[in-house]
């Protein structure tokens, strides 16, 4: 083994050591990359680094991220989830498990409109958790349903995960949006089926909404309210996604249209104000700056690792993995899943995916299908203890009588359901590849 390969191994090991002692992930990437990169090829690293960083900040595709974030935050500030949950609660609450299914459906709509995990979980936690407790829902099931519903925005387009994967894999954003749509809806359907079966066999865990509560609003009033509340955001999402998938607008152009459209939707609801615009702009700036800082630090690590011939080392190691192409993909999925227990999806995307990409390209793996697999797998990182962000978000708004262990127990079945969806997508690649082909991508 050459000295540079030894340094490459030390670079990876130091990353996990620094992570284990509590250093922020972005700084961990930068420190490991700078230290071992400098040991490997001296000051040349600092000559190459500005070009890599400029490539990130000047990437036209990544401009879509702050625009989609703005759209999501603006719709979140309009309290759209409050009204959606009220309507769907009346529509779906007549049978055991109906309220849980309603929460999943709100998660689908919120995922397509906002795509912000924290905002969706906090909103649903504040609105629905006390109501579910009052109706006698099994506490772990209630907590797990809210957490799982909030994570759907990471696979249902428009999703920042898909935008970053498009950049890493060199694919069209529109293609990946189309590829992730059916797997995302499949996952939501699996969640709903689980709650339906739970209501069928253990109705005491997921009791229905009382008849008196359901009759507090007439069917006509409910239908009008559903159209008034649900139609504007759904029309906005269909317009944005349709323009991308139909080839009418580039992702960045569609994202700008979505950002402007979100202002129009909020204004039509009568909730637009300078304070809402100010809060939305500040939140968008914070979220985007945090993401870009991680991406820039990841470039330091990637540049050093590549300069130390780490990619060749990884390729040599994975060539001995049994099972050929299937074995490598399975190993990659297992690695992503395990890393999801400890680090965030952005870091996983910019550490693991580039390591495997050259080998997978050499094997002629369908990168569109691979992106859908990765996105679905990364979604589990929001639920897996001990560092799943969905758990922290719900804990921050959950009543004190709900113990943290109950939140952890509640997400376990949904982690299993996500793995079921991942296996189905692995066995049936057409779920990801059919729609992009059908619309001509």
MARSE-804019 format. One record per residue (C-alpha): x, y, z; residue in three letters. Coordinates in steps of 0.02 Angstrom, whole numbers, padded with zeros to 5 digits, always signed. Each point is the difference from the previous one (the first is absolute). Example, Ala and Ser with C-alpha at 12.3 -4.5 7.8 and 13.67 -1.06 7.14 Angstrom:
+00615-00225+00390ALA
+00069+00172-00033SER
***
This chain:
+00000+00000+00000UNK
+00070+00169-00052UNK
+00026+00147+00122UNK
-00139+00100-00085UNK
-00124-00144+00023UNK
+00047-00009+00184UNK
-00036+00186+00014UNK
-00167-00025-00088UNK
-00049-00132+00129UNK
+00057+00115+00141UNK
-00106+00140-00076UNK
-00158-00106+00013UNK
+00043-00066+00173UNK
+00036+00176+00066UNK
-00169+00057-00067UNK
-00093-00128+00106UNK
+00111+00030+00152UNK
-00032+00188-00004UNK
-00184-00034-00028UNK
-00003-00116+00151UNK
+00074+00131+00116UNK
-00137+00123-00047UNK
+00077+00117-00130UNK
-00129+00069-00124UNK
-00007-00102-00159UNK
+00045+00143-00118UNK
+00157+00043+00100UNK
+00043-00185+00014UNK
+00001-00014-00190UNK
+00106+00157-00020UNK
+00127-00043+00136UNK
+00027-00180-00059UNK
+00016+00054-00181UNK
+00117+00146+00031UNK
+00115-00094+00120UNK
+00027-00159-00098UNK
-00012+00088-00168UNK
+00142+00114+00053UNK
+00102-00150+00059UNK
-00031-00085-00166UNK
+00037+00135-00128UNK
+00046+00157+00095UNK
-00055+00176-00045UNK
-00063-00058-00170UNK
-00163-00040+00089UNK
-00029+00185+00033UNK
+00031+00040-00183UNK
-00136-00120-00056UNK
-00126+00034+00137UNK
-00066+00172-00057UNK
-00052-00071-00169UNK
-00096-00142+00086UNK
-00088+00119+00118UNK
-00043+00119-00141UNK
-00072-00147-00095UNK
-00122-00029+00144UNK
-00056+00179+00029UNK
-00016+00036-00187UNK
-00096-00159-00039UNK
-00157+00055-00092UNK
-00099-00154+00053UNK
+00028+00034+00185UNK
-00086+00170-00016UNK
-00162-00100+00006UNK
+00034-00046+00182UNK
-00030+00171+00082UNK
-00149+00030-00116UNK
-00085-00164+00047UNK
+00044+00031+00183UNK
-00080+00173-00014UNK
-00157-00077-00075UNK
-00010-00127+00140UNK
+00031+00122+00142UNK
-00125+00125-00070UNK
-00136-00134-00008UNK
+00047-00061+00173UNK
-00020+00176+00070UNK
-00175+00004-00072UNK
-00051-00140+00121UNK
-00065-00105-00143UNK
+00024-00162+00098UNK
-00120+00059+00135UNK
-00143+00015-00124UNK
+00047-00155-00098UNK
+00002-00107+00157UNK
-00170+00065+00052UNK
-00077-00046-00168UNK
+00085-00169-00020UNK
-00037-00042+00182UNK
-00186+00015-00035UNK
+00014-00095-00165UNK
+00106-00145+00062UNK
-00042-00013+00184UNK
-00158-00107-00013UNK
+00091-00166+00017UNK
+00138-00065+00114UNK
+00168+00061-00063UNK
-00083+00136-00103UNK
+00083+00144+00092UNK
+00170-00082-00023UNK
-00033-00022-00186UNK
-00054+00182-00006UNK
+00167+00051+00077UNK
+00093-00099-00135UNK
-00103+00085-00136UNK
+00039+00171+00075UNK
+00183-00052+00000UNK
-00011-00037-00187UNK
-00078+00170-00036UNK
+00120+00091+00116UNK
+00147-00095-00075UNK
-00050+00053-00175UNK
-00029+00181+00052UNK
+00131+00035+00134UNK
+00122-00147+00002UNK
+00063+00061+00170UNK
+00006-00144+00124UNK
+00016+00107+00156UNK
-00145+00115-00046UNK
-00117-00145-00042UNK
+00038-00100+00157UNK
-00009+00149+00118UNK
-00164+00055-00078UNK
-00078-00173+00004UNK
+00068-00029+00175UNK
-00081+00159+00066UNK
-00165-00028-00090UNK
-00030-00187+00003UNK
+00096-00076+00145UNK
-00109+00074+00139UNK
-00156-00048-00099UNK
+00062-00179-00025UNK
+00042-00015+00185UNK
-00173+00064+00045UNK
-00081-00131-00113UNK
+00099-00141+00081UNK
+00126-00037-00138UNK
+00144-00115+00043UNK
+00135+00127+00040UNK
+00148-00081-00091UNK
-00109-00026-00154UNK
-00058+00181+00003UNK
+00179+00063+00017UNK
+00067-00116-00134UNK
-00137+00048-00123UNK
+00037+00186+00020UNK
+00188-00026-00022UNK
-00023-00113-00153UNK
-00124+00120-00079UNK
+00121+00145+00019UNK
+00141-00091-00089UNK
-00100-00031-00160UNK
+00055+00170-00065UNK
+00175-00070-00024UNK
-00053-00123-00135UNK
-00155+00083-00075UNK
+00056+00136-00123UNK
+00048+00139+00003UNK
+00134-00059+00121UNK
+00170+00073+00041UNK
+00071-00176+00013UNK
-00044-00030-00182UNK
+00075+00167-00055UNK
+00166-00041+00084UNK
+00000-00179-00067UNK
-00031+00069-00175UNK
+00157+00106+00020UNK
+00105-00143+00069UNK
-00058-00131-00126UNK
-00001+00118-00149UNK
-00186-00028-00035UNK
-00142+00117-00041UNK
-00099+00064+00149UNK
-00162-00029-00095UNK
+00048-00180-00033UNK
+00032-00034+00184UNK
-00161+00087+00050UNK
-00094-00115-00118UNK
+00097-00152+00061UNK
-00039+00034+00184UNK
-00185+00037-00020UNK
-00065-00179-00008UNK
+00117-00067+00138UNK
-00054+00145+00110UNK
-00184-00037-00027UNK
+00036-00186+00026UNK
+00078+00037+00169UNK
-00148+00108+00052UNK
-00118-00140-00055UNK
+00097-00127+00104UNK
-00016+00115+00152UNK
-00188+00016-00030UNK
-00019-00188-00023UNK
+00090-00029+00165UNK
-00119+00117+00092UNK
-00151-00078-00088UNK
+00052-00174+00057UNK
+00036+00065+00174UNK
-00177+00071+00007UNK
-00068-00166-00064UNK
+00089-00115+00122UNK
+00039+00116+00148UNK
-00131+00138-00006UNK
+00029+00044+00182UNK
+00171+00068-00049UNK
-00069+00118-00134UNK
-00181+00045+00047UNK
-00111+00100-00120UNK
-00060+00179+00019UNK
-00165+00009+00094UNK
-00163+00018-00097UNK
-00042+00162+00090UNK
+00164+00079-00053UNK
-00021-00056-00181UNK
-00175+00072-00008UNK
+00058+00172+00058UNK
+00017+00051-00182UNK
-00114-00044-00147UNK
+00061-00095-00152UNK
-00030+00152-00112UNK
+00100+00114+00115UNK
+00137-00131+00008UNK
+00009-00015-00189UNK
+00010+00189-00023UNK
+00133+00014+00135UNK
+00102-00141-00077UNK
+00000+00085-00170UNK
+00040+00171+00072UNK
+00143-00064+00107UNK
+00072-00141-00103UNK
-00017+00062-00179UNK
+00122+00150+00000UNK
+00154-00091+00069UNK
-00036-00157-00103UNK
-00018+00106-00157UNK
+00165+00085+00040UNK
+00091-00166+00021UNK
-00075-00073-00159UNK
+00050+00155-00096UNK
+00179-00003+00064UNK
+00027-00187-00022UNK
-00096-00005-00163UNK
+00106+00138-00076UNK
+00160-00093+00049UNK
-00054-00175-00052UNK
-00082+00065-00158UNK
+00159+00088-00054UNK
-00084+00170-00001UNK
+00115+00077+00130UNK
+00169-00040+00075UNK
+00000-00048+00185UNK
+00068+00170+00051UNK
-00130+00092-00104UNK
-00139-00110+00070UNK
+00065+00028+00177UNK
-00006+00189-00023UNK
-00178-00019-00064UNK
-00040-00104+00154UNK
+00075+00131+00116UNK
-00105+00136-00080UNK
-00152-00113-00003UNK
+00016-00035+00186UNK
-00012+00188+00033UNK
-00158+00007-00107UNK
-00077-00150+00091UNK
+00035+00076+00171UNK
-00065+00170-00057UNK
-00162-00079-00064UNK
-00023-00082+00170UNK
+00009+00172+00081UNK
+00153-00045+00104UNK
+00136+00094-00092UNK
+00091+00139+00093UNK
+00171+00080+00006UNK
+00037-00099+00159UNK
-00038-00165-00088UNK
+00111+00050-00147UNK
+00139+00052+00119UNK
-00009-00162+00101UNK
-00004-00103-00159UNK
+00152+00088-00072UNK
+00101-00019+00159UNK
-00046-00185+00018UNK
+00043-00032-00183UNK
+00169+00086+00023UNK
+00042-00104+00155UNK
-00049-00165-00080UNK
+00089+00035-00164UNK
+00158+00065+00084UNK
+00010-00155+00109UNK
-00018-00115-00150UNK
+00127+00095-00105UNK
+00127+00001+00142UNK
-00011-00190+00010UNK
+00018-00014-00190UNK
+00155+00111+00000UNK
+00081-00099+00142UNK
-00042-00161-00090UNK
+00098+00063-00150UNK
+00155+00015+00109UNK
-00019-00181+00056UNK
-00040-00064-00175UNK
+00148+00091-00078UNK
+00122-00067+00128UNK
-00068-00177-00009UNK
+00006-00002-00189UNK
+00176+00072-00002UNK
+00055-00138+00120UNK
-00065-00130-00126UNK
-00140-00047+00118UNK
-00119-00035-00144UNK
+00116-00132-00070UNK
+00018-00076+00173UNK
-00188-00009+00019UNK
-00018-00074-00174UNK
+00128-00135+00038UNK
-00088-00044+00163UNK
-00174-00011-00076UNK
+00059-00106-00146UNK
+00020-00144+00123UNK
-00176+00023+00070UNK
-00099-00158-00047UNK
-00151+00014-00112UNK
+00070+00120-00129UNK
-00112+00147-00040UNK
-00138-00058+00118UNK
+00124-00028+00142UNK
+00074+00174-00019UNK
-00171+00085-00002UNK
-00059-00100+00152UNK
+00161+00043+00093UNK
-00024+00184-00044UNK
-00180-00002+00062UNK
+00050-00083+00163UNK
+00140+00127+00025UNK
-00118+00147-00032UNK
-00128-00072+00119UNK
+00127-00025+00140UNK
+00078+00172-00023UNK
-00175+00072+00012UNK
+00001-00043+00185UNK
+00142+00123+00030UNK
+00014+00134-00135UNK
-00115+00102-00111UNK
-00053-00036-00178UNK
+00102+00143-00076UNK
+00163-00070+00069UNK
-00047-00177-00052UNK
-00039+00061-00176UNK
+00168+00087-00021UNK
+00103-00136+00085UNK
-00072-00168-00050UNK
-00075+00032-00172UNK
+00159+00071-00082UNK
+00099-00149+00069UNK
-00112-00127-00086UNK
-00044+00101-00155UNK
+00153-00041-00111UNK
-00019-00186+00031UNK
-00188+00002-00029UNK
+00023+00098-00161UNK
+00127-00129-00056UNK
-00132-00134+00033UNK
-00128+00099-00103UNK
-00123+00012+00145UNK
-00156+00103-00040UNK
+00037+00161+00096UNK
-00182+00057-00001UNK
-00053-00159+00091UNK
+00151+00015+00113UNK
-00047+00180+00047UNK
-00175-00056+00050UNK
+00074-00140+00107UNK
+00120+00121+00084UNK
-00136+00131+00033UNK
-00117-00130+00075UNK
+00141-00067+00107UNK
+00056+00172+00058UNK
-00176+00036+00059UNK
+00021-00131+00137UNK
+00140+00106+00076UNK
-00133+00120+00064UNK
-00080-00139+00102UNK
+00144-00108+00061UNK
+00055+00027+00181UNK
+00100+00071+00082UNK
+00022+00151-00117UNK
-00156-00005-00109UNK
-00053+00181-00021UNK
-00184-00046-00009UNK
+00013-00067+00178UNK
+00077+00161+00063UNK
-00129+00108-00088UNK
-00146-00095+00077UNK
+00083-00007+00171UNK
+00012+00191-00002UNK
-00190+00020-00012UNK
-00064-00160+00081UNK
-00091+00016+00168UNK
+00111-00040+00150UNK
-00099-00158+00041UNK
+00064-00080-00161UNK
+00167-00082+00034UNK
+00140+00002-00128UNK
+00004-00191-00001UNK
-00182+00000-00062UNK
+00051+00107-00149UNK
+00144-00119-00036UNK
-00115-00152+00012UNK
-00128+00082-00113UNK
+00119+00024-00147UNK
+00065-00180-00001UNK
-00146-00071-00103UNK
+00016+00143-00124UNK
+00186-00029-00021UNK
-00044-00180-00042UNK
-00132+00058-00125UNK
+00126+00114-00083UNK
+00118-00147-00020UNK
-00143-00100-00078UNK
-00027+00140-00126UNK
+00188+00004-00033UNK
+00003-00187-00035UNK
-00151+00015-00117UNK
+00085+00140-00096UNK
+00159-00104-00010UNK
-00095-00150-00068UNK
-00108+00103-00121UNK
+00109+00138-00076UNK
-00141+00047-00120UNK
-00084+00093+00144UNK
+00137+00130-00018UNK
+00039-00012-00185UNK
-00174-00014-00078UNK
-00063+00178+00027UNK
+00160+00088-00062UNK
-00007-00107-00158UNK
-00188+00029-00021UNK
+00019+00189+00000UNK
+00154-00004-00111UNK
+00142+00039+00120UNK
***
